[in-house]
Amino acid sequence: MNAELQTIILGQLERPRSVTTRIDPGLAGLLHVQGCKPGEALSGPVFKLEEYMQELLLSRHFTPGDADRAACEVVLPDGGLCGEAVAGLVAALLAQRPACPMTVGERSGFLPLPEVVIARYVWLLALDAPLDPRAAALIDGWPGEERLRARALCRRPVWRESGRGEMLIAALSAMVARGRASAEKLDFLTHFARTYRCEDLGALQRGLEALVESYRIDSEHPTYNPRLETKQAESIRSHHCDENVRRFRVAMAREILEEMFAAGG
């Protein structure tokens, strides 16, 4: 099992990445300093830095996402790995000397990964996080990719905090009972519970109802001055929360309310 995990994580670390001056001027500028020929290692300047600087420069490019965590669920046991197994996995990966194909501006080469970057990546996969046996049983019948993604989401730290575990089981039970199993919905709920610090089912219900109501009021455009409304839309509202995002969040909130509290709003 650990050998399979090693292969999965090595593939993630060695997935090709790109760096542009506009998006990441610090790292792009540092790698350009070396002026290496195409296909050569890009690591010279990076390995001369202190470990904290290596981590700072590379963390945005080597941080696992939900898809990476879900990929590990193929072989990860419900109880997770013990600390010794995780440390052994890090050591085995270091022995492989991972090197990531990187494109920096118009140049391409290989970036051998520093130890601190590899160790941080494995740590953030949370391979030692246990999965509640009740959640595992409820998820077991979900379709393949949905099941793996849901398992990874159920291991997230928010569900291990006091009172949140029962909230998770209630949500999963409601989805399964109504035949509406959805990793996308569970993802929304996971981020909502973490962001709004919902401590119990009552707080979750109030938070979801408040979200639906706030978007309803917002859609009615309570600002009477058109110029002021335009100014607010440009300066206050998030550019990452357009109409499609708002519509999606309201739909998710209403569906969870209907499933868990028989009140769709």
C-alpha positions in Angstrom: 0.0 0.0 0.0 2.8 2.5 0.9 4.5 1.7 -2.4 1.3 2.6 -4.3 0.9 5.8 -2.3 4.5 6.6 -3.1 3.8 6.2 -6.8 0.7 8.4 -6.6 2.4 11.2 -4.7 5.5 11.1 -6.8 3.3 11.6 -9.9 1.7 14.6 -8.2 5.1 16.2 -7.3 6.4 15.6 -10.8 3.4 16.9 -12.6 4.6 19.7 -15.1 4.2 23.2 -13.8 4.6 26.7 -15.3 5.9 29.9 -13.8 5.4 33.3 -15.3 6.9 36.6 -14.2 3.5 38.2 -13.9 2.0 35.5 -11.6 5.1 34.6 -9.6 7.8 37.3 -10.1 9.9 36.1 -7.2 10.4 32.5 -8.3 10.5 33.3 -12.0 13.2 36.0 -11.4 15.2 33.7 -9.3 15.2 30.8 -11.8 16.0 33.2 -14.7 19.2 34.2 -12.9 20.8 30.9 -13.6 20.3 31.2 -17.4 20.5 27.5 -17.9 20.2 25.8 -21.3 16.9 24.1 -22.3 16.4 20.9 -20.4 18.9 21.6 -17.7 18.2 21.7 -14.0 16.7 24.9 -12.7 17.6 24.3 -9.1 20.9 26.1 -8.6 19.6 29.3 -7.0 16.8 27.6 -5.1 19.1 25.2 -3.2 21.3 28.1 -2.1 18.4 29.6 -0.1 17.5 28.9 3.5 14.8 26.3 3.9 12.1 28.8 4.9 12.7 30.7 1.6 12.6 27.5 -0.4 9.2 26.7 1.1 8.0 30.3 0.7 8.9 30.4 -3.0 7.6 26.9 -4.0 4.6 26.4 -1.7 2.1 27.9 -4.1 3.2 25.5 -6.8 3.5 22.4 -4.5 0.4 22.5 -2.3 -2.0 19.5 -2.7 -5.6 20.2 -3.6 -8.8 18.2 -3.0 -8.2 16.2 -6.2 -4.7 15.2 -5.0 -6.1 14.0 -1.7 -8.9 12.1 -3.4 -6.4 10.3 -5.6 -4.7 9.0 -2.4 -8.0 7.5 -1.2 -7.6 4.6 -3.7 -5.3 2.9 -1.3 -5.6 4.9 2.0 -7.2 3.0 4.8 -10.1 4.4 6.8 -7.9 4.9 9.9 -5.2 6.7 7.9 -1.5 6.0 8.2 0.4 6.1 11.5 3.1 8.7 12.0 5.9 6.3 11.4 4.4 5.3 8.1 4.1 8.9 6.9 7.7 9.6 7.9 8.8 6.5 6.0 6.8 7.6 3.0 8.6 11.0 3.1 12.0 9.3 3.3 11.1 7.0 0.4 10.1 10.0 -1.7 13.3 11.8 -0.9 15.3 8.8 -2.0 13.5 9.0 -5.4 14.9 12.6 -5.8 11.7 14.0 -7.4 12.3 16.6 -10.2 9.4 18.6 -11.6 9.3 19.6 -15.2 8.9 23.4 -15.2 8.4 26.1 -17.8 9.8 29.4 -16.8 8.8 32.1 -19.3 10.2 30.7 -22.6 12.6 28.3 -20.9 11.9 24.7 -19.8 13.9 22.5 -17.5 13.7 20.3 -14.4 13.4 21.5 -10.8 14.8 19.0 -8.3 12.6 19.5 -5.2 14.1 20.4 -1.8 13.4 18.2 1.2 11.3 20.9 2.9 8.9 21.1 -0.1 8.4 17.3 -0.3 7.9 16.9 3.5 5.4 19.8 3.5 3.4 18.4 0.5 3.1 15.0 2.2 2.1 16.6 5.5 -0.7 18.6 3.8 -2.1 15.5 2.2 -3.2 14.6 5.8 -2.5 10.9 5.2 -2.8 10.3 9.0 -6.3 11.8 9.3 -8.9 9.1 10.3 -12.2 8.7 8.5 -15.2 8.2 10.8 -16.4 4.6 10.2 -20.0 5.9 10.1 -19.1 8.3 7.3 -17.1 5.6 5.4 -20.2 3.3 5.5 -22.5 6.0 4.2 -20.1 6.9 1.4 -19.3 3.3 0.4 -22.1 3.0 -2.2 -21.3 6.3 -4.0 -20.0 6.2 -7.6 -16.2 5.8 -7.9 -14.9 9.3 -8.3 -17.6 10.8 -6.1 -16.8 8.3 -3.4 -13.0 9.1 -3.4 -13.6 12.8 -3.3 -16.2 12.4 -0.5 -13.8 10.3 1.6 -11.1 13.0 1.2 -13.5 15.7 2.2 -14.6 13.8 5.3 -11.0 13.7 6.5 -10.7 17.5 6.5 -9.8 19.1 9.9 -13.2 20.9 10.2 -15.0 17.6 10.7 -12.7 16.5 13.5 -13.6 19.5 15.7 -16.0 19.2 18.6 -19.6 18.8 17.5 -18.9 18.9 13.8 -18.7 15.1 13.3 -22.4 14.7 14.1 -23.2 17.5 11.7 -21.3 15.6 9.0 -23.1 12.3 9.7 -26.4 14.1 9.7 -25.7 15.6 6.3 -24.4 12.4 4.7 -27.4 10.4 6.1 -29.8 13.0 4.6 -28.1 12.8 1.2 -28.2 9.0 1.1 -31.8 8.8 2.4 -33.0 11.1 -0.4 -30.8 9.5 -3.0 -28.9 12.8 -3.6 -25.3 11.7 -2.9 -23.1 14.5 -4.2 -19.4 15.2 -3.5 -20.0 18.7 -4.9 -22.6 19.4 -2.2 -20.4 17.9 0.5 -17.6 20.2 -0.7 -19.8 23.2 -0.4 -20.9 22.1 3.1 -17.3 21.5 4.2 -16.2 25.0 3.2 -19.3 26.6 4.6 -19.0 24.9 8.0 -15.3 26.0 8.2 -15.8 29.5 6.9 -18.9 30.3 9.0 -17.7 28.3 12.1 -21.0 26.4 12.4 -20.6 24.5 15.7 -23.9 22.5 15.6 -26.9 21.8 13.5 -28.8 24.8 14.7 -25.9 27.1 13.7 -25.7 25.4 10.4 -29.3 25.9 9.7 -29.2 29.6 10.7 -26.1 30.2 8.6 -27.6 28.6 5.5 -30.9 30.5 5.9 -28.9 33.8 6.3 -26.9 33.1 3.2 -30.1 32.5 1.1 -31.7 35.6 2.5 -28.7 37.8 2.0 -28.5 36.9 -1.6 -32.2 37.5 -2.0 -31.9 41.0 -0.6 -28.9 41.7 -2.7 -30.7 40.6 -5.9 -33.4 43.2 -5.2 -30.8 46.0 -5.6 -31.8 48.1 -2.5 -29.5 51.0 -3.6 -31.7 53.7 -5.2 -28.9 55.7 -6.8 -27.8 53.9 -10.0 -24.3 55.6 -9.9 -23.8 54.6 -6.2 -24.9 51.0 -7.0 -22.4 50.8 -9.8 -19.7 52.1 -7.5 -20.6 49.5 -4.8 -20.6 46.7 -7.3 -17.1 47.7 -8.4 -15.5 48.3 -5.0 -17.4 46.2 -2.4 -18.6 43.0 -4.1 -16.1 40.3 -4.7 -15.1 39.8 -8.3 -14.8 36.1 -7.5 -18.5 36.0 -6.6 -20.3 36.7 -9.9 -23.9 35.8 -10.6 -23.2 32.2 -11.5 -21.3 31.7 -8.1 -24.2 33.3 -6.2 -26.7 31.1 -8.0 -24.7 28.0 -7.2 -24.3 28.8 -3.5 -28.0 29.6 -3.1 -28.9 26.3 -4.9 -26.6 24.3 -2.6 -27.8 26.0 0.5 -31.4 25.5 -0.4 -30.9 21.8 -1.2 -29.1 21.2 2.1 -31.8 23.0 4.0 -34.5 20.9 2.3 -32.6 17.6 3.0 -31.6 18.2 6.5 -34.2 20.6 8.0 -37.3 20.2 5.6 -37.1 23.9 5.0 -36.0 24.9 1.5 -36.6 28.7 1.9 
